[in-house]
């Protein structure tokens, strides 16, 4: 029995993102689920909940990048599923707040007018992480965060501070927000490969 990979893309991306392609190339015999998520954060979480329910939480390993890393962390806190976080955007309400009123084009063809309602929804979901900071954090060994120190989108000092308080393991790389070179990491980085391949049930 092998792990099932659940790839969770970032805001504006798609299920065909480079992180999914890296998993396909490096682990061709593993099942990969990589949905196109809608623009609404609560709808996105509902889709992830359904996937987890249908496939069994004991076999899934999540991989989430940027906003997908935020979703993956929330799912870990809810269901104790291992999560590999790639430049996770852990303060999405603030990020979206700065873009209220903009029309955002998604790579899957969707468009979104960012409104204050989106900020409020993200803020509500963020509370799950805030609560975890005071209630034990993440399961030891089950959350690994890969941080690009040249990230041009996120303040990585803030992200690393949150992750450290939660008890997540952090590995830093000299790369950008897109995490250029991730395909080489899934091919050659034994720490990351072990995290993805280890059976936990």
N, C-alpha and C positions, 0 to 999 in steps of 0.2 A: 504494500500500500504506500502511495506517495502523497506528498502534500499537494494541495490545490492552491495555485497562486491566484489571488484576487488583486488585480491592478486597479488603482483608483487615481484617475488623472486629475490634473489641476484645473483651476478656473480658466475657461477659455480654450482648453485643450480637448482631446478626444480619447476614446478607448484605443485608438491606434497609435498612441504616442510612442516616443522613442524608448520609454521605460518598459512598455509592453514588448516592443520589438527585441529589447535586450534579453528579456526572459525567454522569449521564443527561441532566440539564437543560442542561448547558453544552456537551456533546459528543454530541449525539443520533445522529450517524452513526458513532460508534466502537463497536466491540464491547466489552462490559463483562462480565467474569466476576466474580461476587461470591458465593462459596459461604457457606453456613451451616457454620461450623466446629464440630467437637465440643469437648467440655470438656477432653479429654486433649491436652496440647500436642504430644506426639509424633505422635499421629494427625492433628492439624491440619497439622503440617509435612509429613506423608506425602501429604495431600490436595494441598497446594500443590506439592509435587514432581511429582505426577501431572499437575496442570494445566500446569505449565511444560513437562514432557516432551511433552505432547499438542499444545501450541500453539506451541512453539518459543521459546526464550529470547531470540532476537534481535528479537522484535516486542513483547514484553511490557514494560509499565511498571507497576510495583507502586505501590499507594497503601495505606498501612497506618496505622491510628489506634490509639493506646494500645497494648494488647498486640499488636494487629495490626501496629503499627510495629516492635515487637520481632521478630515473625515475618518482616516484610519485610526488615529489616536482616540477619537470618540468611540469608535466601534470596539477598540481594545478595552476601554474603560467599561463599556456596557457588557461585553461578552468574553473578556479575557483571551482574545485571539491575538497571537503574535503579530507584530506590526513593524515593518521596515519603513522608516520615515525618511524621505529624501527632500531636504530643504523644506520642512513642513512650515506652513503659514499658520501659526498658532494664535494669531490675533487678527482674524479675518474681518471683524467688524470695523476696525480702524482702517484696514486696507481698502475696504469697499467704501467706507465713508468718504475717503479722499476722491472717489470717482463717481459720486452721486450726480446724476444728470447726464452722464456719458452713455453713448450707445456702444456696447461691447460686442465685438464679433468673435464668435466661437469657431474653432477649427472644424467642428462638425457641421457647420453651416447655420447654426442658430445665432440669433441676435438677442441682445438683452439691453433694455434701458435700465440702468442701475438706479434704483429708487431707495428712499429712506427705509422702506419696508424690509429691503434686503439687509440693511445694516442691523435692524432690530432683530431679525431672525438669527443672524450670525451671532449677535450679542447673547441671545438666549441660549444658543447651543454652546457657546464658549463657557457658560456657567458650569457645564459638566466638567470641564478641565479645571476651572477655578476650585470647584468642590473637591476634586481629586488631589489638589495641592495640600489640602488639610485633612485628607482621609486615607493616607497611605500611598498615594501615587500609583505607579504602574507595577505590574508583576515583574519581579526581578528576572532579568534575562530574556524577557519577552518583548521588549521595545528597543530597537536599535535605530539610532538617528544618524544619517549621513549629512554632514553640513559642508556646503561649499563656501569657503572663506572669502571668495571673490563675488559673492552674491550681490547683485545690483538692485534687487527688489526688496529683500528683507533685511532688517537689522538683526544680524545673527547673534549679537551679544544678548539681545532680548530673548530670541528663540532658545539659545543655549541655556540661558538662565532658567527659563520655564522647564526645559527638558531635564536639567540637573536637579531642580527641586522635585520633579516627578520621579526621579530615580532611573531615568532612561540612560542607556549607554550611548555615548556620543563619539563619533569618529569624524575628524575634519579632513577635508580634501582641498587642494588648491584648484578649485573650479568655480563655475558661475551658477546662477540660479537654475538655468536649464540643466545643469549637471553634465556638461560635455565630458565624454569619456566614460559614461556609466556602463556602456556595453563591455568595456575592458574590465571594469570592476566586477561585473557578474561572471566574467570569464576567468579572472585570475585572483581576485581578492578572497582568500580562504575564509576570512572572518565573515564576510557577507554571504559567501556560498554556504557555509556551515549553518548560518542563521536561517537561510531559505530552505535548506534541505533537511534539517533536523526534525524528526518525527517527535511530537510532544504528547501524543495520546497514549 
